Amino acid sequence: MPSGDSDYGAIHRYEPPRESTAAAIAIVLLTVLEVVFVGMFTYGIATGWGLDPFGNMFLGGLLTLVFVNLSFILMLYRKEFLPDVMVVKKRRRKWEDLYVREEDAEGQTTDVSVWDSIKRAVYPYYKR
């Protein structure tokens, strides 16, 4: 449902989230699994599994499972429970933000001091 407003910062499109029950149940189950993995990793660190080469690999695998599981939780949450919002922004050329100020877009004046020219050449993000 796009709006006709084209002011900067105005919401151009807003789609509400689906909020499915299956995704909520999956997030809860993945969270329980996450707590189990974190508990096993913490227990392994506390008991010294990392001193053995195979225990160290097992701890690395557990840490991998922790972060992969967390990524699935966050992916499901973002997809199912956050709205899809498009905000109107000002379009600029790729190079414009780096080297050209908005007031100098039509050209720079020639009364720039030598010191300012050196600063701009050394540090292109220089602000007045």
C-alpha positions in Angstrom: 0.0 0.0 0.0 2.2 2.8 -1.2 1.4 6.3 -0.2 1.5 9.4 -2.4 3.7 11.4 0.1 7.2 11.9 -1.2 8.7 13.9 1.7 12.0 12.7 3.0 11.5 10.4 5.9 7.9 9.6 5.0 6.8 6.0 5.0 6.4 4.9 1.4 5.3 1.3 2.0 4.3 -0.5 5.1 3.4 -4.2 5.2 2.5 -5.7 8.6 4.2 -8.9 9.8 2.5 -12.3 9.4 3.0 -13.3 13.1 2.4 -17.0 12.4 1.9 -19.4 15.3 4.2 -22.0 13.8 7.1 -19.5 13.7 6.5 -18.6 17.3 6.6 -22.2 18.4 9.7 -22.8 16.3 11.4 -19.8 17.9 10.5 -21.1 21.4 11.9 -24.6 20.6 15.1 -23.1 19.1 15.5 -21.0 22.1 15.3 -24.0 24.4 17.9 -25.8 22.2 20.1 -22.6 22.4 20.0 -22.7 26.2 21.0 -26.4 26.1 23.9 -25.7 23.8 25.1 -22.7 25.9 24.8 -24.9 29.0 26.9 -27.7 27.5 29.5 -25.2 26.3 29.7 -23.5 29.7 30.0 -26.9 31.5 32.7 -27.9 29.0 34.7 -24.8 29.7 34.3 -25.2 33.5 35.4 -28.8 33.5 38.4 -28.4 31.2 37.3 -30.1 28.1 39.3 -27.6 26.1 42.6 -29.1 27.4 42.1 -32.3 25.4 42.4 -31.9 21.6 39.1 -33.8 20.9 37.4 -31.9 23.7 38.6 -28.6 22.2 37.1 -29.6 18.8 33.8 -30.6 20.6 33.7 -27.2 22.3 34.3 -25.5 18.9 31.5 -27.5 17.4 29.2 -26.5 20.3 30.1 -22.9 19.8 29.3 -23.2 16.1 25.9 -24.7 16.9 25.2 -21.9 19.3 25.7 -19.2 16.7 24.0 -21.1 13.8 21.0 -21.7 16.1 21.0 -18.1 17.1 21.1 -17.0 13.4 18.0 -19.2 12.7 16.2 -17.6 15.7 16.9 -14.1 14.5 16.1 -15.0 10.9 12.7 -16.3 11.8 12.0 -13.4 14.1 12.9 -10.8 11.4 10.9 -12.6 8.7 7.7 -13.3 10.7 7.5 -10.6 13.4 9.0 -7.4 12.0 7.1 -5.2 9.5 8.4 -4.4 6.1 8.8 -0.7 5.9 10.2 1.4 3.0 11.1 5.0 3.9 11.6 7.7 1.3 15.2 8.8 1.1 17.1 11.4 -0.9 18.9 9.8 -3.9 22.5 10.7 -4.4 25.2 9.6 -6.7 27.7 7.1 -5.2 30.6 9.6 -5.2 28.7 12.6 -4.1 28.7 12.0 -0.3 32.4 11.5 -0.3 33.8 14.4 -2.2 31.1 17.0 -2.9 29.2 18.9 -0.3 25.5 19.6 -0.9 26.1 23.4 -1.2 29.0 22.7 -3.7 27.1 20.3 -6.0 26.9 22.9 -8.8 30.7 23.7 -8.5 33.2 24.9 -6.0 34.2 28.5 -5.5 37.8 29.5 -6.3 38.3 31.5 -3.1 39.3 28.4 -1.1 42.5 28.9 0.9 45.6 26.8 0.2 45.4 25.2 3.7 41.8 24.1 3.0 42.8 22.6 -0.3 45.6 20.6 1.4 43.2 19.4 4.1 40.7 18.3 1.5 43.4 16.5 -0.5 44.7 14.6 2.5 41.3 14.0 4.2 38.5 13.9 1.7 35.8 13.7 4.4 36.8 17.1 5.7 33.8 19.2 6.9 33.7 23.0 7.2 
